[in-house]
Amino acid sequence: MAVASLLAVAALATTATGCSQKAREPGRDAPVSSHDDRPARLINMPDGFSNVSAKCDGPNMVYVVFHSDSAYGSVAIAPNDPRCRMAGSTG
């Protein structure tokens, strides 16, 4: 029993260390061809509802839905959004 507990603790420590290493290296998954630091338009919803950010990517409006620090979210794209036709538009 003690050996099994020791192995479980060692496995948990190894897994936690691997996850924290990934968290310290954001954006290192693939090469990036460009980077857009312009701010997105934020839509703050009432408590209990997910918030939304909107930003143009070329002619398309990209919406990202998120809820505080939760581990979930979603992405939606509105192709050829007229608000994105103006140069430098962030929505």
Secondary structure, 3 states (H helix, E strand, C coil): CHHHHHHHHHHHHHHHHHHHHHHCCCCCCCCCCCCCCCCCEEECCCCCCCEEEEEEECCEEEEEEECCCCCCEEEEEECCCHHHCCCCCCC
